[in-house]
Amino acid sequence: MEMKKRISLELRNRAPEEVTELVLDNCLCVNGEIEGLNDTFKELEFLSMANVKLSSLARLPSLNKLRKLELGDNIISGGLEVLAEKCPNLTYLNLSGNKIKDLSTVEALQNLKNLKSLDLFNCEITNLEDYRESIFELLQQITYLDGFDQEDNEAPDSEEEDDEDEDEDEDETGLLEGYEEEEEEEEEEEDEDEADSELGEGEEEVGLSYLMKEEIQDEEDDDDYVEEGEEEEEEEEGLRGEKRKRDAEDDGEEEGD
């Protein structure tokens, strides 16, 4: 099947800008070049074109969001500088089983700053002496070459990487939610403290008012007591005056007799 027809089938009634993954393995390229793939696939993140008899990347469209590119088992021998221009955010590139022979061809990949994993398995370049050491020295941005790092630790598969990314996202989301919950709890505690403070101030004001009223009442009671005492003294003095008057009158009567 020609690549152009395969792309039409892979769309499945979707617009090209809605497609994030595209697998075109085992299709036939016309004259060794890509046909039917264009700039409208701007959301594409994964593209696989293994064993499609591809010999040139010259007609590769601009795919700025592309992260993983599978080009294994083709007849590519050079022109890799196109990748940095058209797919600047590649993190994984598989060129295994192609016609790549020397380091100068791979040197063009230095401009892929985000590239972490490169596969050149079954390319002639792997027969060079100190092949792995040379590639790691030439492409210092990569972590894995042919599935292993410099200490021969195997690279995680793509599914595990995706799971790790999801776990990291979930952890970040969980931390953010926890932080927000803590902030809400602190705000609630501050509101409660403010309410308690206002209530305490109100109680103090009520207490002061009560004390002031009691003092005023005490003063009024004292004034009443003083007034009552004065009235009693006045009454007693009046009685004493009347008694003296009566005594004087009695004395006068006795002298007259």
C-alpha positions as CSV (number, residue, x, y, z in Angstrom):
1,M,0.0,0.0,0.0
2,E,1.3,3.5,-0.8
3,M,2.0,5.8,2.1
4,K,-0.5,8.4,0.9
5,K,-3.4,5.9,1.0
6,R,-2.2,4.5,4.4
7,I,-2.3,8.0,5.9
8,S,-5.8,8.5,4.7
9,L,-6.9,5.3,6.4
10,E,-5.0,6.1,9.6
11,L,-6.9,9.4,9.9
12,R,-10.2,7.5,10.6
13,N,-12.4,10.5,9.8
14,R,-10.2,12.8,12.0
15,A,-8.6,16.1,10.9
16,P,-4.8,15.9,10.6
17,E,-4.4,18.4,13.5
18,E,-6.2,16.0,15.8
19,V,-3.8,13.1,15.3
20,T,-1.0,12.6,17.9
21,E,0.2,9.2,16.8
22,L,0.7,7.8,13.3
23,V,2.0,4.4,12.4
24,L,2.9,3.9,8.7
25,D,5.1,0.8,9.0
26,N,5.6,-1.4,5.9
27,C,4.1,1.1,3.4
28,L,5.8,1.9,0.1
29,C,7.4,5.3,-0.4
30,V,7.3,6.7,-3.9
31,N,10.8,7.3,-5.2
32,G,12.1,6.7,-1.7
33,E,10.4,9.8,-0.3
34,I,7.5,10.7,2.0
35,E,4.2,11.5,0.4
36,G,0.9,12.5,2.1
37,L,2.5,13.7,5.3
38,N,2.5,17.5,5.7
39,D,2.6,20.4,8.1
40,T,-1.1,20.0,9.0
41,F,-0.1,17.2,11.4
42,K,1.1,19.8,13.9
43,E,0.0,17.9,17.0
44,L,1.9,14.7,16.1
45,E,4.0,13.4,18.9
46,F,4.8,9.8,17.7
47,L,5.6,8.8,14.1
48,S,6.6,5.4,13.0
49,M,7.8,4.7,9.4
50,A,9.7,1.4,9.7
51,N,10.5,-0.6,6.6
52,V,9.0,1.8,4.1
53,K,12.0,2.0,1.8
54,L,12.7,5.5,2.8
55,S,16.0,6.9,1.5
56,S,15.6,10.7,2.1
57,L,14.2,12.9,4.9
58,A,14.1,16.0,2.6
59,R,10.3,16.0,2.4
60,L,9.7,15.5,6.1
61,P,7.3,18.2,7.2
62,S,7.7,20.5,10.2
63,L,6.6,18.5,13.2
64,N,7.5,20.7,16.2
65,K,5.7,18.5,18.8
66,L,7.2,15.2,17.6
67,R,9.0,13.5,20.4
68,K,9.5,9.9,19.1
69,L,10.5,9.0,15.5
70,E,10.8,5.4,14.3
71,L,12.8,5.0,11.1
72,G,14.2,1.5,11.4
73,D,14.9,-0.8,8.5
74,N,15.1,1.8,5.7
75,I,17.8,2.9,3.4
76,I,18.8,6.3,4.9
77,S,22.5,7.1,4.5
78,G,22.6,10.8,5.4
79,G,20.8,14.1,5.4
80,L,20.1,13.8,9.2
81,E,20.5,17.6,9.6
82,V,16.9,18.0,8.5
83,L,15.7,16.5,11.8
84,A,17.0,19.4,13.9
85,E,15.2,21.8,11.6
86,K,11.9,19.9,11.2
87,C,11.6,18.0,14.5
88,P,13.6,20.1,17.1
89,N,12.0,18.4,20.1
90,L,12.8,14.8,19.4
91,T,13.7,12.8,22.5
92,Y,13.8,9.3,20.8
93,L,15.2,8.4,17.4
94,N,15.4,4.9,15.9
95,L,17.7,4.6,12.9
96,S,18.5,0.9,13.3
97,G,19.0,-1.1,10.1
98,N,19.8,1.9,7.9
99,K,22.9,2.7,5.7
100,I,24.7,4.9,8.2
101,K,28.4,4.2,8.1
102,D,30.5,6.9,9.8
103,L,30.5,9.4,12.7
104,S,30.3,12.4,10.4
105,T,26.8,11.4,9.4
106,V,25.7,11.2,13.0
107,E,27.3,14.4,13.9
108,A,24.4,16.3,12.5
109,L,22.3,15.0,15.4
110,Q,24.2,17.3,17.8
111,N,21.6,20.0,17.2
112,L,18.8,17.8,18.6
113,K,19.3,19.3,22.1
114,N,16.4,17.2,23.7
115,L,17.5,13.8,22.2
116,K,17.9,11.3,25.0
117,S,17.8,7.9,23.2
118,L,19.3,6.9,19.8
119,D,19.2,3.5,18.2
120,L,21.8,2.7,15.5
121,F,21.6,-1.1,15.9
122,N,22.4,-3.1,12.7
123,C,23.9,0.0,11.0
124,E,27.5,-0.3,9.6
125,I,28.6,2.4,12.0
126,T,28.4,0.0,14.9
127,N,31.4,-1.9,13.5
128,L,33.7,1.0,14.2
129,E,36.3,0.6,16.9
130,D,35.2,2.2,20.1
131,Y,31.8,2.9,18.5
132,R,29.8,3.4,21.7
133,E,32.5,5.6,23.4
134,S,32.7,7.7,20.3
135,I,28.9,8.2,20.0
136,F,28.6,9.2,23.6
137,E,31.4,11.6,23.3
138,L,30.0,13.1,20.0
139,L,26.4,13.3,21.2
140,Q,26.7,14.3,24.9
141,Q,23.0,15.1,25.2
142,I,22.0,11.4,24.8
143,T,21.5,9.0,27.7
144,Y,20.9,5.7,25.9
145,L,22.5,4.3,22.8
146,D,21.0,1.1,21.3
147,G,18.9,0.6,24.4
148,F,21.7,1.0,27.0
149,D,23.4,3.9,28.8
150,Q,27.2,4.2,29.3
151,E,27.2,1.9,32.3
152,D,25.3,-0.7,30.3
153,N,22.0,-0.1,32.2
154,E,19.0,-0.9,30.0
155,A,16.7,1.9,29.0
156,P,13.1,1.7,30.3
157,D,10.6,1.0,27.6
158,S,8.3,3.8,26.4
159,E,5.3,2.5,28.4
160,E,7.3,2.7,31.7
161,E,8.5,6.2,30.8
162,D,4.9,7.3,30.2
163,D,3.8,5.7,33.5
164,E,6.6,7.5,35.3
165,D,5.6,10.8,33.7
166,E,2.0,10.2,34.8
167,D,3.1,9.3,38.3
168,E,5.2,12.5,38.5
169,D,2.2,14.5,37.3
170,E,0.0,12.8,39.9
171,D,2.5,13.4,42.6
172,E,2.8,17.1,41.6
173,T,-1.0,17.4,41.5
174,G,-1.3,15.6,44.9
175,L,1.3,18.0,46.5
176,L,-0.5,21.0,45.0
177,E,-3.9,19.8,46.3
178,G,-2.4,19.1,49.7
179,Y,-0.8,22.5,49.9
180,E,-4.1,24.1,48.9
181,E,-5.9,22.1,51.6
182,E,-3.3,23.2,54.2
183,E,-3.8,26.8,53.2
184,E,-7.6,26.5,53.5
185,E,-7.3,24.9,57.0
186,E,-4.9,27.7,58.1
187,E,-7.4,30.3,56.8
188,E,-10.2,28.6,58.6
189,E,-8.2,28.6,61.8
190,E,-7.3,32.3,61.4
191,D,-11.0,33.0,60.9
192,E,-11.9,31.1,64.0
193,D,-9.2,32.9,66.0
194,E,-10.5,36.3,64.8
195,A,-14.0,35.3,65.7
196,D,-12.9,34.2,69.2
197,S,-10.9,37.4,69.6
198,E,-13.9,39.5,68.6
199,L,-16.1,37.5,71.0
200,G,-13.6,38.0,73.8
201,E,-13.5,41.7,73.2
202,G,-17.3,41.8,73.3
203,E,-17.3,39.9,76.6
204,E,-14.7,42.3,78.0
205,E,-16.8,45.3,76.9
206,V,-19.9,43.7,78.5
207,G,-17.9,43.1,81.7
208,L,-16.7,46.6,81.8
209,S,-20.2,48.0,81.3
210,Y,-21.5,45.8,84.1
211,L,-18.8,46.9,86.4
212,M,-19.3,50.6,85.6
213,K,-23.1,50.2,86.2
214,E,-22.4,48.5,89.6
215,E,-20.0,51.3,90.6
216,I,-22.6,53.9,89.6
217,Q,-25.3,52.0,91.5
218,D,-23.0,51.9,94.6
219,E,-22.4,55.6,94.4
220,E,-26.1,56.2,94.2
221,D,-26.8,54.0,97.1
222,D,-24.1,55.9,99.1
223,D,-25.7,59.2,98.2
224,D,-29.1,57.9,99.3
225,Y,-27.6,56.7,102.6
226,V,-26.0,60.1,103.2
227,E,-29.3,61.9,102.5
228,E,-31.2,59.6,104.8
229,G,-28.7,60.1,107.6
230,E,-28.9,63.9,107.2
231,E,-32.7,63.8,107.4
232,E,-32.6,61.7,110.5
233,E,-30.2,64.1,112.2
234,E,-32.4,67.0,111.2
235,E,-35.4,65.2,112.7
236,E,-33.5,64.5,115.9
237,E,-32.4,68.1,116.3
238,G,-36.0,69.3,115.7
239,L,-37.2,67.0,118.4
240,R,-34.5,68.2,120.8
241,G,-35.4,71.9,120.0
242,E,-39.1,71.2,120.7
243,K,-38.1,69.5,124.0
244,R,-36.0,72.5,125.1
245,K,-38.8,74.8,124.2
246,R,-41.2,72.8,126.3
247,D,-38.8,72.7,129.2
248,A,-38.4,76.5,129.1
249,E,-42.1,77.0,129.1
250,D,-42.4,74.7,132.1
251,D,-39.8,76.6,134.0
252,G,-41.6,79.9,133.3
253,E,-44.8,78.5,134.6
254,E,-43.2,77.4,137.9
255,E,-41.6,80.8,138.5
256,G,-45.0,82.5,138.0
257,D,-46.5,80.4,140.7
